[in-house]
Amino acid sequence: MARRRMSIALLAALWLVAPGLRAFQLHPDFHYSTSETAINAYDDAGVLVASLPWGSNHDVRGLAIGPDGLLYVVRAGTQGPLLTTVEVLGPDGQLMARFGNGAWSAGNLSLGKIAFAPDRHVFYVGTSGGIYEFNQTTRSGRRLVADPAYGLDVLPNGELLVGADSTLYRRTPGGAFIHAFTNIDDPDGLTGVVNPRMVGIRDVAYSAATDRTYVTMGGYSGFFFRLLAFQGTSNRLVAQTYFWYGDDIHVDDAGNLLVGSRTQAPAWFTPELELIGQLDGPAARFVTGFRALYYESARPTRQDRQAVE
């Protein structure tokens, strides 16, 4: 799809932009990443088209397009009163709202994933202090689980899919334990190791298009830096590949994966984990994009809204 031309009004609202890049905007064909102190936008060809300075001191973490078509960005507190917040950005990158959860995401830079519930009113954030739930209708928040959560997604039935270091959990929407596994069932010998297991989970994501759960992990000797695909929510491995320092996973409506990394540009994979290609631009842990099936009625608009001071 051809890139849209910028309007004079939009250029007038320009944020600081690197030479050669355009002003930041939310677009249904774009994908987005965070690179610790900036939010990056890529066009449908994977070319970096905008970089919006945001945050400081490596505090910009996970991000997700909400059901309202706005961009939700997690900023992680590091010390003192600087606790984790979720900032909501409008169509041109303006700050629209802010949520605070009273927890730290200090420590590992992979902490700070965000995921929306199917009801479109609730979202969850994984921090070093546990999993927090926020209700946008009531403007309320609460801690569901006290354990740190590196990986986080929500299944179509509302259950939580949680990656906590070496274990993949399923929990009820209220946080109650359902099921967990650490060991990998590898009947086809895809891993090439004896008794494979998960170690150093960085993210988890479920694809309704393929009924598969995907996991990034740091791994261990002989089984480092893997991107894994499991059948359904079971521990039955159906595909795996090497991806250096893989982190956040975004699954599109066709079941393709966009995977962030600490050390390289995000990359696209097929549902079978075959490499499609990498995005232009810097290394970026956290990635997201619009999902047509879920957000069909929530395309971003340029309605005048009150920005948060």
C-alpha positions as CSV (number, residue, x, y, z in Angstrom):
1,M,0.0,0.0,0.0
2,A,1.3,3.4,-0.9
3,R,2.4,5.6,2.0
4,R,0.0,8.4,2.9
5,R,1.1,12.0,2.3
6,M,1.4,14.1,5.5
7,S,-1.1,16.9,5.9
8,I,0.1,20.5,6.7
9,A,-1.8,20.2,10.0
10,L,0.0,17.1,10.9
11,L,3.4,18.5,10.0
12,A,2.5,21.5,12.2
13,A,2.1,19.1,15.1
14,L,5.5,17.5,14.4
15,W,7.5,16.0,17.3
16,L,11.3,15.8,17.2
17,V,12.0,13.6,14.2
18,A,15.3,12.2,12.9
19,P,16.5,13.4,9.5
20,G,14.9,11.5,6.7
21,L,12.0,10.3,8.8
22,R,8.4,11.5,8.8
23,A,6.3,12.6,11.8
24,F,5.0,9.9,14.0
25,Q,1.4,8.6,13.4
26,L,-0.8,5.6,14.1
27,H,-1.7,3.8,10.8
28,P,-3.5,0.4,10.4
29,D,-0.8,-0.8,8.1
30,F,2.1,0.1,10.3
31,H,4.0,-1.8,13.0
32,Y,5.6,-0.3,16.1
33,S,8.5,-1.1,18.4
34,T,10.2,0.5,21.4
35,S,13.9,0.9,21.7
36,E,14.3,2.0,25.3
37,T,14.1,5.8,24.7
38,A,12.0,5.9,21.5
39,I,8.9,4.5,19.8
40,N,9.5,3.5,16.3
41,A,7.0,3.2,13.4
42,Y,7.5,1.0,10.3
43,D,5.5,1.0,7.1
44,D,3.9,-2.1,5.5
45,A,7.3,-2.8,3.8
46,G,9.1,-2.9,7.1
47,V,10.9,0.4,6.5
48,L,11.5,2.6,9.5
49,V,9.4,5.8,8.8
50,A,9.3,7.5,12.2
51,S,11.0,7.5,15.6
52,L,9.3,9.4,18.4
53,P,11.6,10.2,21.4
54,W,9.9,8.9,24.5
55,G,11.0,8.2,28.1
56,S,14.5,8.1,29.5
57,N,17.0,5.8,31.2
58,H,15.8,2.7,29.3
59,D,12.3,2.9,30.8
60,V,10.2,2.4,27.6
61,R,9.0,-1.2,27.6
62,G,6.0,-3.1,26.1
63,L,3.4,-1.6,23.8
64,A,0.1,-2.6,22.3
65,I,-2.6,-1.2,20.1
66,G,-5.7,-1.0,22.2
67,P,-9.3,-1.7,21.1
68,D,-9.8,2.0,20.8
69,G,-7.1,2.3,18.2
70,L,-4.7,4.1,20.5
71,L,-1.1,3.0,21.4
72,Y,-0.6,1.8,25.0
73,V,3.1,2.1,26.2
74,V,4.5,0.7,29.4
75,R,7.1,2.8,31.1
76,A,9.0,1.1,33.9
77,G,10.0,2.7,37.1
78,T,13.5,2.2,38.3
79,Q,13.8,3.6,41.8
80,G,12.0,5.6,44.5
81,P,8.6,6.9,43.5
82,L,9.1,6.2,39.8
83,L,6.8,3.3,39.5
84,T,5.5,1.6,36.4
85,T,2.9,3.5,34.3
86,V,1.0,2.9,31.1
87,E,0.8,5.9,28.8
88,V,-1.8,6.1,26.1
89,L,-0.8,7.8,22.8
90,G,-3.1,9.3,20.3
91,P,-3.1,9.2,16.5
92,D,-0.2,11.7,16.2
93,G,1.8,10.5,19.2
94,Q,0.2,12.9,21.7
95,L,-0.2,11.8,25.3
96,M,-3.9,11.1,25.9
97,A,-4.1,9.3,29.3
98,R,-1.9,7.7,32.0
99,F,-2.5,4.7,34.2
100,G,-0.3,3.8,37.2
101,N,0.0,0.4,38.8
102,G,2.2,1.0,41.9
103,A,4.7,-1.7,40.9
104,W,8.3,-1.7,39.8
105,S,9.5,-3.2,36.5
106,A,13.1,-2.5,37.4
107,G,15.7,-5.3,36.9
108,N,15.4,-7.3,33.7
109,L,14.7,-5.1,30.7
110,S,12.3,-7.7,29.3
111,L,9.7,-7.0,32.0
112,G,6.8,-4.8,31.0
113,K,4.6,-6.8,28.6
114,I,1.0,-5.6,28.1
115,A,-2.0,-7.5,26.8
116,F,-5.8,-6.8,26.3
117,A,-8.7,-9.0,27.4
118,P,-11.4,-10.0,24.8
119,D,-13.9,-7.7,26.5
120,R,-11.9,-4.7,25.3
121,H,-12.2,-2.9,28.6
122,V,-9.5,-4.7,30.6
123,F,-5.7,-4.9,30.0
124,Y,-2.9,-6.5,31.9
125,V,0.7,-5.6,32.6
126,G,3.5,-7.9,33.7
127,T,6.0,-6.4,36.1
128,S,8.6,-7.5,38.6
129,G,5.9,-7.0,41.2
130,G,3.4,-9.3,39.5
131,I,0.6,-9.1,37.0
132,Y,-1.7,-6.0,37.3
133,E,-5.2,-5.7,35.8
134,F,-6.7,-2.4,34.8
135,N,-10.3,-1.7,33.9
136,Q,-10.7,1.3,31.6
137,T,-14.5,1.6,32.3
138,T,-14.1,1.9,36.1
139,R,-10.6,3.4,36.0
140,S,-9.6,0.9,38.6
141,G,-6.6,-1.4,39.0
142,R,-5.5,-4.3,41.1
143,R,-2.7,-6.9,41.4
144,L,-3.8,-10.4,40.4
145,V,-0.6,-12.3,40.9
146,A,2.5,-11.5,43.0
147,D,5.0,-13.4,40.9
148,P,7.1,-11.6,38.2
149,A,5.7,-12.1,34.7
150,Y,8.1,-11.9,31.7
151,G,5.7,-13.1,29.1
152,L,2.0,-12.3,28.9
153,D,-1.0,-12.9,26.6
154,V,-4.7,-13.4,26.9
155,L,-6.5,-16.4,25.3
156,P,-9.8,-15.9,23.4
157,N,-11.7,-17.3,26.4
158,G,-10.1,-14.7,28.7
159,E,-7.6,-16.9,30.4
160,L,-4.1,-15.5,31.0
161,L,-1.1,-17.1,29.4
162,V,2.0,-16.2,31.6
163,G,5.7,-16.9,31.1
164,A,7.6,-16.8,34.4
165,D,11.3,-17.6,33.8
166,S,11.2,-21.3,33.2
167,T,7.4,-22.1,33.5
168,L,4.4,-21.4,31.2
169,Y,1.2,-20.9,33.2
170,R,-2.4,-20.7,32.4
171,R,-4.5,-18.7,34.9
172,T,-8.1,-17.6,35.1
173,P,-9.0,-13.9,34.3
174,G,-8.9,-13.4,38.1
175,G,-5.4,-14.9,38.4
176,A,-6.2,-18.4,39.8
177,F,-3.9,-21.2,38.8
178,I,-5.1,-23.6,36.0
179,H,-2.1,-25.4,34.6
180,A,1.6,-25.1,34.2
181,F,4.5,-26.9,32.5
182,T,8.3,-26.5,32.2
183,N,9.4,-29.6,30.3
184,I,8.9,-29.8,26.5
185,D,7.3,-32.7,24.8
186,D,9.4,-33.3,21.7
187,P,8.4,-36.6,20.2
188,D,9.9,-35.7,16.8
189,G,13.3,-34.7,18.2
190,L,13.1,-31.1,16.9
191,T,15.3,-29.7,19.6
192,G,18.1,-32.2,19.3
193,V,18.6,-32.3,23.0
194,V,17.6,-34.8,25.7
195,N,14.7,-33.9,28.0
196,P,14.3,-30.3,26.7
197,R,12.9,-27.7,29.0
198,M,12.2,-24.0,29.0
199,V,14.7,-21.7,30.7
200,G,14.7,-17.9,30.6
201,I,11.3,-17.3,29.0
202,R,11.0,-13.8,27.6
203,D,7.5,-13.8,26.1
204,V,4.5,-16.0,25.2
205,A,1.8,-15.4,22.6
206,Y,-1.2,-17.4,21.4
207,S,-2.4,-17.5,17.8
208,A,-6.1,-18.2,17.2
209,A,-5.4,-18.6,13.5
210,T,-3.2,-21.6,14.0
211,D,-4.1,-22.7,17.6
212,R,-0.5,-22.5,18.6
213,T,1.4,-21.0,21.6
214,Y,4.7,-19.3,20.8
215,V,7.5,-18.8,23.3
216,T,10.8,-16.9,23.2
217,M,13.5,-18.0,25.7
218,G,17.2,-17.5,26.5
219,G,17.7,-21.3,26.9
220,Y,20.8,-23.1,28.1
221,S,23.9,-24.8,26.8
222,G,23.1,-26.6,23.6
223,F,19.7,-25.1,23.4
224,F,20.2,-21.3,23.4
225,F,18.0,-18.4,22.1
226,R,15.0,-20.3,20.8
227,L,11.6,-19.4,19.4
228,L,9.2,-22.3,20.1
229,A,5.8,-23.3,18.8
230,F,3.5,-25.5,20.8
231,Q,0.2,-27.2,19.8
232,G,-2.6,-25.4,21.4
233,T,-1.7,-24.5,25.0
234,S,0.0,-27.9,25.6
235,N,3.7,-28.7,25.9
236,R,3.8,-30.6,22.6
237,L,6.4,-28.9,20.4
238,V,5.6,-28.5,16.7
239,A,8.3,-26.2,15.5
240,Q,11.4,-24.4,16.8
241,T,14.1,-22.1,15.5
242,Y,17.1,-20.1,16.7
243,F,16.6,-16.4,17.2
244,W,19.3,-14.4,19.0
245,Y,18.0,-12.8,22.1
246,G,14.3,-13.0,21.0
247,D,11.9,-11.2,23.2
248,D,8.4,-9.7,22.6
249,I,6.0,-11.5,20.2
250,H,3.3,-10.0,18.1
251,V,1.0,-12.4,16.2
252,D,-1.0,-11.0,13.2
253,D,-4.3,-12.3,12.0
254,A,-2.7,-14.7,9.5
255,G,-0.7,-16.3,12.3
256,N,2.7,-14.7,11.3
257,L,4.9,-13.6,14.1
258,L,6.8,-10.3,14.5
259,V,9.5,-11.0,17.2
260,G,11.6,-8.3,18.9
261,S,15.2,-8.8,20.1
262,R,17.6,-7.2,22.4
263,T,20.5,-7.4,19.9
264,Q,19.0,-7.1,16.4
265,A,16.1,-5.6,14.4
266,P,12.7,-7.3,14.9
267,A,12.0,-10.2,12.5
268,W,8.9,-11.7,10.8
269,F,8.4,-15.5,10.9
270,T,5.8,-17.8,9.4
271,P,3.5,-19.9,11.7
272,E,6.1,-22.7,11.0
273,L,8.8,-20.4,12.3
274,E,10.5,-19.9,8.9
275,L,12.2,-16.5,8.7
276,I,10.4,-14.1,6.4
277,G,12.7,-11.0,6.9
278,Q,13.7,-8.3,9.3
279,L,12.4,-4.8,9.8
280,D,14.6,-1.8,9.0
281,G,16.1,0.1,11.9
282,P,17.6,-0.6,15.4
283,A,17.3,-3.5,17.7
284,A,14.0,-3.4,19.6
285,R,12.8,-5.8,22.3
286,F,9.1,-4.8,22.2
287,V,6.8,-4.9,19.1
288,T,3.2,-4.5,18.1
289,G,0.7,-3.8,15.3
290,F,-3.0,-3.5,14.5
291,R,-4.9,-6.8,14.3
292,A,-7.7,-6.4,11.8
293,L,-10.1,-9.0,13.2
294,Y,-9.9,-7.7,16.7
295,Y,-9.7,-4.0,16.0
296,E,-11.7,-3.7,12.8
297,S,-13.9,-1.0,14.3
298,A,-11.1,0.8,16.0
299,R,-9.1,2.5,13.3
300,P,-7.3,5.5,14.6
301,T,-9.0,8.9,13.9
302,R,-7.9,12.5,14.3
303,Q,-10.7,13.6,16.6
304,D,-9.9,16.4,18.9
305,R,-9.2,15.0,22.4
306,Q,-8.0,16.4,25.6
307,A,-4.3,15.5,26.2
308,V,-3.0,14.8,29.6
309,E,-0.8,17.5,30.9
